[in-house]
Amino acid sequence: MSRVKGSLPKATYLVGVLLLWAVMAVSMHSVYSGDMHFSISAWWTYIADHGYSGVGTIGPGGWADVMPIWYFILFLGVKLGLYPGHMVPCVKALAMVGTIIAVIAVYFIVKSLDRRPGTWRPVIAASLVPFLPAFFLDMLKTNLPDSIYLGLDLMALLAIIKRRPGLAWLLVGVAVGFKPMALYIAPVLFLIYLLQFRSANLIRRIAPLFAVVGLVLTSVPALIAGESLFDATLGIFVARTSTAGSLYWGVWRILFDPAWGGIMPDLGNVPLMGGTIFGASVIVVIFVTLFALIFNARDEASRGQAMLDLLVVSPIVFFMFMPSQHEGYWALASVFAMLVFMVRWSRKSLLLLGILSFDLIEMYMGGRVISPIICEYVLLAVMVYLVVRVFMASRVNDSLQPRALTIRL
């Protein structure tokens, strides 16, 4: 009986928060961004005119620039009568679905990591999700929503915690089928894969291959509609990362922004292929270094904290050095920062969550308070800070200085 009494206020609180969010979401049903006018409505019209085959002909060989599963969803919208009168609410409803998936995942992630009887942390964490900038701002726009891949990545993290690596990688593959940025969780999953490899059975050892299965599953509609396997899986990703001007965000913007006053060369003069190879090399070096440090963590507690830091820093590293990035592509880091705060519950983790949330709002809104270049510097500082934290949790830090002088962040 006490359990029922204890759970009732939590359920009431969570339902109340979700109802508040739903009212706010519905009130924004007619708010739309330029993406709906300039691209999505045109894609939708094309698919309505060409039927199911339009899903295949609009792809990499055509004139669209998102993953193929979205065109199948637009086709379903036509069949359900949502086009043309309900395009904006339909896209916003997709964002709501992704947010609800994330709420469920976060609740069970925190519940799994905080087993204290009667704790409110899972409920509080779940209630924060709809109001995180990564999800709330997704409701304001009508570009094809990021909330889907964010929610699926959180489900993948839950699957790893529940020791279901095959399911985790499968979910990541499906998430990549919606937005390639979903892959930014992969370093954490791969580190866990390496840590557990010796004791794993055959199925667990081939778990990363399930990501390929998940990606192919999201590509089936495009394959049926006539796209090639390459176009239906990797075609858009390759096309978007090999276009002129794709070296614009991240460290490239810091180095080649006009604010340098002509000291640095213009961004347009940076060879795309050279920049991509350099960026990919830096990403590999950073993650190999972080993996080595975490493998040599001081103890299990230090390793756990370092892995939480890796969870947050991973999307930022990709954003900083990958080509074809845009302002919100690192949003996963801000979501993971909230999880770290709920698990670690410290002033430092709260400050980190606040900084990343504010930075994401500014970058989404085009720099209303501080300029986009300052936002880039903030992200760079956060990246360096988290890398240093991982270093301080390793035995390497202990071996370089006397124990009494060991730095702790």
C-alpha positions in Angstrom: 0.0 0.0 0.0 2.8 2.4 0.8 4.3 1.7 -2.6 1.0 2.8 -4.3 0.8 5.9 -2.2 4.4 6.8 -3.0 4.0 6.2 -6.7 0.8 8.1 -7.1 2.3 11.6 -6.6 5.1 10.8 -9.0 2.6 9.7 -11.7 0.4 12.7 -11.1 3.4 15.0 -11.4 4.7 13.5 -14.6 1.2 13.4 -16.2 0.7 17.0 -15.2 4.0 18.1 -16.8 3.3 16.2 -20.0 -0.1 17.7 -20.2 1.4 21.2 -19.9 3.9 20.3 -22.6 1.1 19.0 -24.8 -0.9 22.2 -24.4 2.2 24.2 -25.4 2.9 22.0 -28.3 -0.6 22.2 -29.7 -0.6 26.0 -29.3 2.4 26.1 -31.7 0.7 23.8 -34.3 0.6 26.6 -36.9 4.1 28.0 -36.3 6.4 27.0 -39.2 9.9 27.8 -40.4 11.2 28.5 -43.8 12.1 24.8 -44.3 8.5 24.0 -44.8 8.0 26.6 -47.4 11.3 26.1 -49.3 11.8 22.4 -49.2 9.5 20.0 -47.4 6.3 21.3 -49.1 8.0 20.9 -52.4 9.0 17.3 -51.6 5.6 16.5 -50.4 4.0 17.9 -53.6 6.4 15.9 -55.7 5.6 12.7 -53.9 1.8 13.4 -54.1 2.1 13.9 -57.9 4.4 10.9 -58.6 3.0 8.4 -56.1 5.1 5.7 -54.4 7.8 5.9 -57.1 8.5 9.5 -56.0 10.1 8.1 -52.9 12.9 6.6 -55.1 13.2 9.4 -57.7 13.5 12.3 -55.3 16.7 10.8 -53.7 20.4 11.4 -54.2 20.0 11.2 -58.0 17.3 13.9 -57.7 17.2 17.1 -55.7 16.4 16.3 -52.0 18.9 16.2 -49.2 17.6 14.1 -46.3 17.5 10.4 -45.5 15.1 8.4 -47.7 12.8 7.2 -44.8 11.5 10.7 -44.5 10.1 10.6 -48.1 8.2 7.4 -47.2 6.7 9.1 -44.2 5.6 12.0 -46.4 4.1 9.4 -48.8 2.1 7.9 -45.9 1.0 11.5 -45.0 -0.5 11.7 -48.5 -2.3 8.4 -48.2 -3.6 9.4 -44.7 -5.0 12.7 -46.2 -2.6 14.9 -44.2 -1.4 16.6 -47.4 -1.8 19.4 -48.2 -4.0 20.8 -45.4 -2.1 19.4 -42.3 1.6 19.4 -43.3 2.8 21.6 -40.4 0.9 19.7 -37.6 2.0 16.4 -39.1 5.7 17.3 -38.9 5.2 18.7 -35.4 3.5 15.5 -34.4 6.6 13.5 -35.5 8.6 15.7 -33.2 6.1 14.9 -30.4 6.5 11.2 -31.0 10.3 11.5 -30.8 10.0 13.5 -27.5 7.7 10.9 -25.9 10.2 8.1 -26.9 12.9 10.2 -25.2 10.8 10.7 -22.1 10.3 7.0 -21.7 13.9 6.2 -22.3 15.2 8.8 -19.8 12.9 7.6 -17.1 14.1 4.1 -17.3 17.8 5.1 -17.8 17.8 7.1 -14.6 15.7 4.5 -12.8 18.2 1.8 -13.8 21.2 3.9 -12.6 19.6 5.2 -9.4 18.1 2.3 -7.5 17.4 4.1 -4.2 13.8 3.4 -3.0 11.4 6.2 -3.5 13.8 8.4 -5.5 12.3 11.1 -7.6 15.2 11.4 -10.0 13.7 9.3 -12.8 10.5 11.3 -12.7 12.3 14.7 -12.6 14.6 13.6 -15.4 11.7 12.5 -17.6 9.8 15.7 -16.9 12.8 17.8 -18.0 13.1 16.2 -21.4 10.3 18.0 -23.3 11.7 21.4 -22.1 15.3 20.7 -23.1 16.3 23.0 -26.0 17.0 20.0 -28.2 13.4 18.9 -28.0 11.5 22.1 -27.3 13.1 24.1 -30.1 12.5 21.1 -32.4 8.8 21.8 -31.9 9.2 25.4 -33.0 10.5 24.5 -36.4 9.1 22.4 -39.2 12.2 20.9 -40.6 12.1 17.2 -40.4 12.5 16.7 -36.6 15.7 15.7 -34.7 13.6 14.4 -31.8 13.2 11.0 -33.6 17.0 10.2 -33.7 17.5 11.7 -30.2 14.8 9.5 -28.7 16.1 6.4 -30.5 19.7 7.1 -29.3 18.4 7.4 -25.7 16.6 4.0 -26.2 19.9 2.6 -27.5 21.6 3.8 -24.3 18.9 2.2 -22.2 19.4 -1.1 -24.1 23.2 -1.0 -23.3 22.4 -0.4 -19.7 20.0 -3.4 -19.8 22.8 -5.4 -21.4 21.2 -5.7 -24.8 24.0 -4.6 -27.1 22.5 -6.1 -30.2 19.3 -4.1 -29.7 21.3 -1.0 -28.9 23.3 -1.1 -32.1 20.1 -2.0 -34.1 18.4 1.1 -32.7 21.4 3.3 -33.5 21.2 2.0 -37.1 17.6 2.9 -37.3 18.3 6.3 -35.8 21.1 6.9 -38.4 18.4 6.1 -41.0 16.6 9.2 -39.9 19.6 11.5 -39.2 23.3 10.6 -39.5 24.1 12.6 -36.4 22.7 9.7 -34.4 26.0 8.0 -35.0 27.6 10.4 -32.5 26.7 8.1 -29.7 28.7 5.3 -31.3 32.0 5.9 -29.5 30.4 5.2 -26.1 28.8 2.0 -27.4 32.0 0.9 -29.0 34.0 1.5 -25.8 31.6 -0.6 -23.9 31.8 -3.2 -26.7 35.6 -3.3 -26.3 35.4 -3.5 -22.5 33.1 -6.5 -22.6 34.6 -8.2 -25.6 36.5 -10.9 -23.8 33.5 -12.1 -21.8 31.0 -11.7 -24.6 29.4 -14.6 -26.6 29.3 -14.7 -30.4 26.1 -12.6 -30.7 27.5 -9.9 -28.5 30.7 -9.9 -30.4 29.0 -9.1 -33.7 26.6 -6.6 -32.1 27.9 -3.6 -34.0 26.8 -5.3 -37.3 23.2 -4.8 -36.1 23.6 -1.1 -36.8 23.9 -2.0 -40.5 20.7 -4.0 -40.2 18.9 -1.1 -38.7 20.1 1.3 -41.4 19.0 -1.1 -44.1 15.6 -1.5 -42.5 14.9 2.2 -42.8 16.0 2.1 -46.4 13.6 -0.7 -47.5 10.9 1.7 -48.7 13.4 3.5 -50.9 14.7 0.2 -52.2 11.2 -0.9 -53.1 10.7 2.4 -54.8 13.7 1.9 -57.1 16.7 3.4 -55.4 20.0 1.6 -55.4 21.3 0.1 -52.1 24.0 2.8 -51.9 21.6 5.7 -52.5 19.1 4.3 -50.1 21.6 4.0 -47.3 24.6 6.2 -47.7 23.9 8.3 -50.8 22.6 11.4 -49.0 25.3 11.3 -46.3 28.1 11.1 -49.0 26.5 13.8 -51.1 26.0 16.3 -48.2 29.5 15.8 -46.9 31.2 16.3 -50.3 29.5 19.6 -51.3 31.3 23.0 -51.5 31.0 25.1 -48.4 30.5 22.2 -46.0 33.5 23.2 -43.9 31.6 26.0 -42.1 30.8 25.0 -38.5 33.0 23.8 -35.7 36.7 24.4 -35.6 36.6 25.5 -39.2 34.5 28.5 -38.3 36.8 29.4 -35.4 39.9 29.3 -37.6 38.5 31.0 -40.7 35.8 33.3 -39.5 36.1 36.9 -41.0 36.4 38.2 -37.4 40.1 37.3 -37.7 40.4 40.3 -39.9 42.1 38.6 -42.9 44.9 37.0 -40.8 43.5 33.6 -41.8 42.5 32.5 -45.3 38.9 32.7 -46.4 36.9 29.6 -45.6 36.0 29.1 -49.2 39.7 28.5 -50.0 40.0 25.5 -47.7 40.1 22.3 -49.9 37.1 20.2 -48.9 38.8 16.9 -49.2 41.9 18.0 -47.3 39.7 19.5 -44.6 37.7 16.3 -44.4 40.7 14.0 -44.1 42.3 16.3 -41.5 39.1 16.4 -39.5 38.5 12.7 -39.6 42.2 12.1 -38.5 41.7 14.4 -35.5 38.5 12.6 -34.5 40.3 9.3 -34.6 43.2 10.6 -32.6 40.9 12.1 -29.9 38.8 9.0 -29.5 41.7 6.6 -29.5 43.3 8.8 -26.8 40.1 8.9 -24.7 39.7 5.1 -25.0 43.2 4.5 -23.8 42.7 6.8 -20.9 39.4 5.2 -19.9 40.9 1.7 -20.2 43.6 2.9 -17.7 41.2 4.6 -15.4 42.2 4.9 -11.7 39.4 2.6 -10.6 35.8 1.6 -11.6 34.3 4.7 -10.1 36.7 6.9 -12.1 36.0 4.9 -15.2 32.3 5.3 -14.8 32.6 9.1 -14.5 35.0 9.3 -17.5 32.5 7.3 -19.6 29.8 9.9 -18.7 32.1 12.6 -19.8 32.7 10.7 -23.0 29.0 10.5 -23.6 28.7 14.3 -23.5 31.9 15.2 -25.4 31.5 12.7 -28.3 28.8 14.7 -30.3 30.9 17.9 -29.7 34.0 16.3 -31.1 32.2 15.1 -34.3 30.6 18.5 -34.7 33.9 20.3 -34.3 35.8 18.3 -37.0 33.2 16.7 -39.3 32.2 18.5 -42.6 28.7 19.5 -43.4 27.7 20.4 -39.9 25.0 22.9 -38.9 24.2 24.8 -35.8 22.2 22.1 -33.9 24.0 18.9 -35.0 25.7 18.5 -31.5 22.3 18.7 -29.7 22.8 15.1 -28.4 25.5 16.5 -26.1 23.1 18.7 -24.3 20.6 15.9 -23.8 23.4 13.7 -22.4 24.5 16.5 -20.1 21.1 16.4 -18.5 21.4 12.7 -17.9 24.9 13.2 -16.4 23.4 15.9 -14.1 20.6 13.6 -12.9 23.1 10.7 -12.3 26.1 12.8 -10.9 24.0 15.6 -9.4 26.7 18.2 -8.8 27.1 21.9 -9.3 29.6 21.3 -12.0 27.3 19.0 -13.9 24.5 21.5 -13.5 26.7 24.3 -14.8 27.7 22.1 -17.8 24.0 21.5 -18.5 23.2 25.2 -18.3 26.1 26.2 -20.6 25.3 23.7 -23.3 21.6 24.5 -23.1 22.2 28.2 -23.5 24.7 27.6 -26.2 22.3 25.4 -28.2 19.5 28.0 -27.9 21.8 30.7 -29.2 23.0 28.6 -32.1 19.5 27.6 -33.0 18.3 31.2 -32.9 21.2 32.6 -34.8 22.9 34.3 -31.9 20.4 36.6 -30.2 22.6 37.4 -27.1 26.1 36.3 -28.1 27.5 35.9 -31.7 27.7 32.4 -33.3 31.5 32.5 -33.3 31.4 33.0 -29.5 29.1 30.0 -29.3 31.7 28.0 -31.2 34.4 29.0 -28.7 32.2 27.9 -25.8 31.8 24.5 -27.4 35.5 24.2 -27.9 36.1 25.1 -24.3 33.6 22.5 -23.1 35.3 19.9 -25.3 38.7 20.6 -23.9 37.3 20.6 -20.4 35.7 17.2 -20.7 38.8 15.7 -22.4 40.9 17.0 -19.5 38.4 15.5 -17.0 38.9 12.1 -18.7 42.6 12.5 -18.5 42.5 13.4 -14.8 40.5 10.2 -14.1 43.3 8.0 -15.5 46.4 6.4 -14.0 48.4 8.5 -16.5 47.5 11.6 -14.5 48.7 9.9 -11.3 52.0 8.8 -12.9 52.9 12.3 -14.1 52.7 14.0 -10.7 53.1 13.3 -7.0 49.8 12.0 -5.6 49.4 15.0 -3.3 49.5 17.3 -6.3 47.1 15.3 -8.6 44.7 17.6 -10.3 41.0 16.9 -9.9 38.4 18.7 -11.9 
